[in-house]
Amino acid sequence: MDKKTEEFYIRLKEELSNTSAWPSEYLYKFIVPTSPKTIEEVENAFDNIGAVIHTKQSKTAKYTSVSINVMMESPEHVIEKYIEVSSIEGIISL
């Protein structure tokens, strides 16, 4: 992980710690290339943890937004999930 990414996660952890009582619901938002395989990879990362997942294709159908609402135990768990899905090809976190 590069220094810029590491600094981002440190700031995110601080913000989450200061603004929410944990455990708490967290809303992840991702943009991925429209591909059943890629969308499935994102969904599988949140499988079996009670996540509510919504997808919506862009007007051109080139990209799909994936919104995931899930109860997370701590800011550390939120960040662990971001790191886990960051290996999915073409994923953009919002």
Phi, psi and omega in degrees: 000132181282167185298320181297317179294317179299317178296322177300313182293326176296314178296318180298315179301316179297314180297316180295321179296323184275341187248352183222150172267132185252144001294155184208155173287142179227139179252112174269142174228129181227153170241130179226154172300140181291104179205125180307321181296315182293315179298318179297321178300317179296312180299319180296330179295338181247013181291144175065023174235019176076025182284142172256119188244130176236138176237151178210125179282149174290167181302324180273354182066013179282328182232158176230133174269139180236116178251131184230117178255122186209147176281124180243148184285325186198166175302326179298319179293324176301312182293320177303320180292318176302315181295319180300314184279346181297343179279352179287127185298127175085000184286141176235127178268139178248000000 
